[in-house]
Amino acid sequence: MFGICCICEDAKSTKATPAKGRRSSQKIPNADVKAGGGGGGDASTLAAPAEPASSSSVQIEVVEKDATASYSGYAAQADVLGEQQADGVVTVDVDDATEDAPNQKRTRRRSHFVPGGGPAPEDVSPAAVTSGMGELQYLVQDPSKVFQGVPVEACMLGLTKAGGLDAVVEGEFKEKSVEQAGCASEVAARSRFLKAGVAVSCAKGRKPGTPNQDNFFVAECGHFLLCCVADGHGIGGHWASHWTCKFVLRMLLEHMSTTKELPAETVMTRIFDIVHQELVCAATTKDFELSLSGTTLSVAVVDRQKKQLLLAWAGDSRCVLGRPASRSKAKPSCVGASEDHKPNDPKEKARVVESGGEVLLLPGDVPHRIFAKNKEVPGLAMSRSIGDLSGHSVGVIHQPSVKLLEFQKEDLLLCCSDGVWEFLSDADAIGTVLQVGRKNLADAAVKLVSDSRAQWLAESDDCCDDITVIAVWL
C-alpha cells in the first residue's frame, strides 16, 4: 500500500484573507477567468515521473496573505447576481440577503464566485506544500502505472488534457476525452461496457474559455462495477476532478485486489481523506489553484453477485437507484439515492456556523452559499467537497456520507453531475432512461444529457453546465 501525505493541523484552519469589509452594495467587474494552472493532464505532456515521496508526513507551510489587492470582488455574472449595467459592471446589494429568495427565473449555478481579475493560482492558495509529491500521485500520473499490480478487466477514465500552460478547452457540448484499459480503443471500451449494461456521456457545457470540469470513471473488477463522478469548480476545478478520479480509481482497485467485498464505511472515509490530502500535494506539484477550487466526489460500487450497491459521496453529484414500473406501480420509482450536501441543511449549516462560517442566500442567486463570517470568500454552494481549502477553514469537510442499498434485476443506477439534477427530478431522469430502454442504453444516456442541456439553455440565459451521466442497468 502506498504511503500518504498528511496535512498538518494548521492547514486545516487556514483562512484566505479577502478584501476588508462586510459584503455590501458594490460594483463588481464582470470578468471572465481562464482555465487555471498547469495541472499536468495528458501523459504525453508530462515529464518523466519523479521518485515517490517518502511516506512520512508532508509539511504544510501556512501562508496568510492580505488579498485586498487581489480580491477586487466577485466576478459574478449578471445572470447570477443582478442586472447587467451599460458600463459592464454588476450592482449587488448583499446586505438585503435573507433566507427567502425572490421568485424569479432560475440562473446558472456557480459553486462559488470567482475573484475578478484574480492573481495567479499560487498567489491565492492558502497553503503551500514544501516537500515532494505524494506516492499516490507518482503512481497515477503515468497511465502505464495506474493499473500496475491491480486487477481490472476494463476501464474508461475521463481525461483533462494539458495544453501549454492551460488545460485544453473542448468544443461546446463535445464529449470528454478518455483513457481506457483492457480494451484496444475507446470504441471497444464503450462497446464492452454497453454489453454489460453501462453507458457513459460526459459533455462540456456552454461556458466559454473553461474546460469540461466534470470527470468520471467506470471499471469492471470481477463481479464488481466501480463508478465515479467528480464535478470540479473554480479556476482549478478541472484539475481537481481529473486528479481526484485517478486517485480514487487506484485506491479502489488496490482495495479490490486484497478484499473481495464491498468497501466498509471506514474504508471509504479513509479513501476520501487520503484523496483530499493527495490533491493538496498535486495542487502544489502541478501548480493549480485549490483555495477556491475543488470538486464533488460520488462513488458507486456495485456487487452484482450479492445485488448490493454501496454509495459514498461528498457534494451534490447525485446517485439514484430507480426501478421500472410494475403491476403494483404504474410508474418508475426511485428506491434509493444519495442526498446532496447543501449548506442550508440544518446539520451541515450547524457545523459551518460552529466553525466560524455563515450560510447566506444572496439576492438573485439560487443556491445558499458558505462564507467565512464577515468575509467575501469562499461562496461555496456545497457543504462537503474535495479541495476547497478556504471552505475547509469554515466547516466544509471532505468526509463522505455512505449508504448501502439492495437492488433487483432490471433496476437502474444513475450517477450524474448536477448538470442533470439542477432542473430534472430523480423521477424525470429515471423515466427518461427507462423509456428509451436497455437495448438503446447509449442513446438513453445521450438523451438524458440533451434533455438536461435543453433545460439549462431555456432557463439559464443560454448558459449550460457540464453534464455527466453514468447509466447502469443492473
Helices and strands as residue ranges (DSSP letters): H 9-12, E 26-29, G 43-45, E 60-62, H 78-81, E 89-92, H 121-124, E 127-129, H 135-140, H 143-146, E 154-159, E 162-163, E 166-167, E 177-181, H 186-195, E 198-203, E 214-221, E 224-233, H 237-258, H 265-285, E 294-295, E 297-303, E 308-314, E 319-323, E 333-337, H 346-354, E 357-360, E 369-372, E 378-380, E 386-387, H 389-392, E 401-406, E 412-416, H 418-421, H 426-436, G 438-440, H 441-459, E 467-473
